[in-house]
Amino acid sequence: MSFPQPTSTANPQPRIKESSALQKVMWFGILQLVSLASGWVSWFYVASAAIPRIIAQNLTSASTPSEVSAALAPLFSAMTLVVPLIAAINIVSLVVLTIGFRELREVDRPAFSLPSTLMILMVVGGIITVVGVVPFLSGISNIIAQAPTSTSAAPSAAFFSAIAPFFFALTLFAIGGLLAFIGLIAGLILGLWRVGSRYDQTIIKLGAIFAIIPVLDIAAPVLVIVGAQQARRKVSSGG
């Protein structure tokens, strides 16, 4: 599939629109890097603060569910703050990328109509997933505390009451995960690939592919930033 080339200097308005869209693609990559960095720092802080406390509890196989719950509570409490924070940065980056694709759609509708629309599914899916994460993490300690003390003991009514939010969260995970997956494939990856095709930036295409490959996904934002910056310079110079 061929795509129209960047608009020449004879038609400045579309060129300005393209430059603005590519800047948002760059900001998407920057926010993704911020998310990664904040995630590493946050998880290091959580681990360094919570794990020593858990070890200090001297849990054994004879520890009661209440003791285990009390020991793990600080860890899950910290996670309820860290996970939504990281997710919020990710969601903001997706919103910025969606706006960029919508601006490119005004210049090249056939190429960016589908990605700009399905990116919305990824944003919505991410929000739904975060909504499910909070009650899931905050309820784990209560589930552990109400767990039967032996395999032969029947679960109490309090245990069933505590586990109800867990199934609610799983439902949200399933819905949000499905929407996010559709948006990831047909929105983010397809959209970035077509940005790379339109501006002849293979590096952006690599960033799109690396986004779904573990370990290599760390490099994806950098590739997108560099590629979008080069494409923006090309558009600004009328190339």
C-alpha positions as CSV (number, residue, x, y, z in Angstrom):
1,M,0.0,0.0,0.0
2,S,1.4,3.4,-1.0
3,F,1.0,6.6,0.9
4,P,1.1,10.2,-0.2
5,Q,4.4,11.8,0.5
6,P,4.8,14.8,2.9
7,T,3.3,18.0,1.6
8,S,5.6,20.4,-0.1
9,T,6.2,24.0,0.8
10,A,3.7,25.1,-1.8
11,N,0.9,24.1,0.5
12,P,1.9,25.2,4.0
13,Q,-1.2,24.4,6.0
14,P,-1.1,20.6,5.7
15,R,2.7,20.9,6.3
16,I,2.1,22.7,9.6
17,K,-0.5,20.1,10.6
18,E,2.0,17.3,9.8
19,S,4.7,19.0,11.9
20,S,2.3,19.3,14.8
21,A,1.3,15.7,14.5
22,L,4.9,14.5,14.4
23,Q,5.6,16.5,17.5
24,K,2.9,14.7,19.3
25,V,4.4,11.4,18.2
26,M,7.6,12.6,19.7
27,W,5.8,13.4,23.0
28,F,4.3,10.0,23.0
29,G,7.8,8.5,23.0
30,I,9.0,10.9,25.7
31,L,6.0,10.1,28.0
32,Q,6.7,6.4,27.4
33,L,10.3,6.9,28.6
34,V,9.0,8.8,31.6
35,S,6.7,5.9,32.4
36,L,9.5,3.4,32.1
37,A,11.8,5.4,34.3
38,S,9.2,6.2,36.9
39,G,8.2,2.5,36.9
40,W,11.8,1.4,37.6
41,V,12.2,4.0,40.4
42,S,8.9,3.2,42.0
43,W,9.3,-0.5,42.0
44,F,12.8,-0.2,43.4
45,Y,11.4,2.0,46.2
46,V,8.6,-0.3,46.9
47,A,10.8,-3.4,46.9
48,S,13.5,-1.7,49.1
49,A,10.9,-0.5,51.6
50,A,8.4,-3.4,51.7
51,I,10.6,-6.5,51.4
52,P,12.7,-5.9,54.6
53,R,9.5,-5.4,56.5
54,I,8.1,-8.7,55.3
55,I,11.3,-10.5,56.2
56,A,11.3,-8.9,59.6
57,Q,7.9,-10.5,60.3
58,N,9.6,-13.9,60.4
59,L,6.7,-15.7,58.6
60,T,6.7,-19.5,58.8
61,S,4.5,-22.3,57.6
62,A,2.7,-22.0,60.9
63,S,1.8,-18.3,60.5
64,T,-1.9,-17.6,60.4
65,P,-3.6,-15.9,57.4
66,S,-4.0,-12.8,59.5
67,E,-0.3,-12.6,60.2
68,V,0.6,-13.1,56.5
69,S,-2.0,-10.5,55.5
70,A,-0.5,-8.0,58.0
71,A,3.0,-8.6,56.7
72,L,2.0,-8.2,53.0
73,A,-0.4,-5.3,53.5
74,P,2.3,-2.5,53.1
75,L,3.4,-4.1,49.8
76,F,0.0,-4.1,48.3
77,S,-0.8,-0.7,49.7
78,A,2.2,0.7,47.9
79,M,1.3,-1.0,44.7
80,T,-2.2,0.6,44.7
81,L,-0.4,3.9,44.5
82,V,2.4,3.0,42.0
83,V,0.4,1.0,39.5
84,P,-2.2,3.8,38.8
85,L,0.5,6.4,38.7
86,I,2.5,4.5,36.0
87,A,-0.8,3.6,34.2
88,A,-1.9,7.3,34.2
89,I,1.4,8.4,32.4
90,N,0.9,5.6,29.9
91,I,-2.7,6.7,29.2
92,V,-1.7,10.3,28.8
93,S,0.9,9.2,26.2
94,L,-1.7,7.2,24.3
95,V,-4.1,10.2,24.3
96,V,-1.3,12.4,22.9
97,L,-0.5,9.8,20.2
98,T,-4.2,9.5,19.3
99,I,-4.4,13.3,18.8
100,G,-1.3,13.1,16.6
101,F,-2.9,10.3,14.5
102,R,-6.1,12.4,14.2
103,E,-4.1,15.3,12.9
104,L,-2.4,13.1,10.3
105,R,-5.8,11.8,9.3
106,E,-6.7,15.3,8.1
107,V,-3.7,15.1,5.8
108,D,-3.9,11.4,4.8
109,R,-7.3,10.0,5.7
110,P,-6.9,6.5,4.1
111,A,-3.8,5.8,6.1
112,F,-4.7,7.1,9.5
113,S,-8.4,6.9,9.8
114,L,-8.4,3.3,11.3
115,P,-5.4,3.8,13.7
116,S,-6.8,7.2,15.0
117,T,-10.1,5.5,15.7
118,L,-8.9,2.3,17.3
119,M,-6.4,4.1,19.5
120,I,-9.5,5.2,21.4
121,L,-10.2,1.6,22.2
122,M,-6.7,1.3,23.7
123,V,-7.2,4.4,25.8
124,V,-10.6,3.1,27.1
125,G,-9.2,-0.3,27.6
126,G,-6.3,1.1,29.7
127,I,-8.7,3.1,31.8
128,I,-11.0,0.1,32.5
129,T,-8.0,-2.0,33.4
130,V,-6.7,0.6,35.9
131,V,-10.2,0.8,37.4
132,G,-10.0,-3.0,38.0
133,V,-6.4,-2.9,39.4
134,V,-7.2,-0.7,42.4
135,P,-9.9,-2.9,44.1
136,F,-7.9,-6.0,43.1
137,L,-4.7,-4.9,44.8
138,S,-6.4,-3.3,47.8
139,G,-8.5,-6.5,48.4
140,I,-5.7,-9.1,48.3
141,S,-4.7,-8.6,51.9
142,N,-8.3,-9.0,53.1
143,I,-8.7,-12.2,51.0
144,I,-5.5,-13.6,52.6
145,A,-6.7,-12.7,56.1
146,Q,-10.1,-14.5,55.5
147,A,-8.6,-17.5,53.9
148,P,-9.4,-20.9,55.6
149,T,-6.6,-22.0,58.0
150,S,-6.6,-25.6,56.5
151,T,-7.5,-27.4,53.4
152,S,-10.3,-29.2,55.1
153,A,-11.9,-26.1,56.6
154,A,-14.9,-24.6,54.7
155,P,-14.5,-21.0,53.5
156,S,-16.3,-18.5,55.7
157,A,-18.9,-16.0,54.5
158,A,-16.3,-13.3,55.2
159,F,-14.0,-15.0,52.7
160,F,-16.6,-15.1,50.0
161,S,-17.4,-11.4,50.7
162,A,-13.8,-10.5,50.4
163,I,-13.2,-12.4,47.2
164,A,-16.1,-10.8,45.3
165,P,-14.1,-7.7,44.3
166,F,-11.5,-10.1,42.9
167,F,-13.9,-11.5,40.3
168,F,-15.2,-8.0,39.5
169,A,-11.6,-7.0,38.8
170,L,-11.0,-10.1,36.6
171,T,-14.1,-9.0,34.5
172,L,-12.7,-5.5,34.1
173,F,-9.2,-7.0,33.2
174,A,-10.8,-9.2,30.5
175,I,-12.8,-6.3,29.0
176,G,-10.0,-3.7,29.3
177,G,-7.4,-6.2,28.1
178,L,-9.4,-7.1,24.9
179,L,-10.0,-3.4,24.0
180,A,-6.4,-2.5,24.7
181,F,-5.1,-5.4,22.6
182,I,-7.2,-4.4,19.6
183,G,-6.1,-0.8,20.0
184,L,-2.4,-1.9,20.3
185,I,-2.4,-3.9,17.1
186,A,-4.7,-1.9,14.8
187,G,-4.1,1.5,16.5
188,L,-0.7,2.0,17.9
189,I,1.4,-0.4,15.9
190,L,-0.4,0.1,12.6
191,G,-0.4,3.9,13.1
192,L,3.3,4.1,13.9
193,W,4.1,1.8,11.0
194,R,2.2,4.0,8.6
195,V,4.0,7.1,10.1
196,G,7.2,5.3,9.2
197,S,6.0,4.5,5.7
198,R,4.8,8.0,5.0
199,Y,8.0,9.7,6.0
200,D,10.4,6.9,5.0
201,Q,11.5,6.4,8.6
202,T,12.4,2.7,9.1
203,I,13.4,3.5,12.7
204,I,9.7,4.3,13.5
205,K,8.6,1.0,12.0
206,L,11.2,-0.8,14.3
207,G,9.8,1.2,17.2
208,A,6.3,-0.1,16.4
209,I,7.5,-3.7,16.3
210,F,9.7,-3.5,19.4
211,A,6.7,-2.1,21.3
212,I,5.3,-5.6,21.7
213,I,8.6,-7.5,22.2
214,P,9.7,-8.0,25.8
215,V,13.1,-6.4,26.6
216,L,13.2,-4.7,23.2
217,D,10.2,-2.6,24.2
218,I,12.6,-0.5,26.3
219,A,14.1,0.8,23.0
220,A,10.8,1.4,21.3
221,P,10.2,4.9,22.7
222,V,13.7,6.0,21.8
223,L,13.3,4.8,18.2
224,V,10.0,6.6,17.9
225,I,11.4,9.9,19.3
226,V,14.4,9.8,16.9
227,G,12.4,8.8,13.9
228,A,9.6,11.4,14.5
229,Q,12.2,14.1,15.0
230,Q,13.9,13.3,11.7
231,A,10.5,13.1,9.9
232,R,9.5,16.5,11.4
233,R,12.7,18.1,10.2
234,K,12.0,16.6,6.7
235,V,8.5,18.1,6.7
236,S,9.7,21.5,8.0
237,S,12.4,21.7,5.3
238,G,9.7,20.9,2.7
239,G,11.2,17.4,1.9
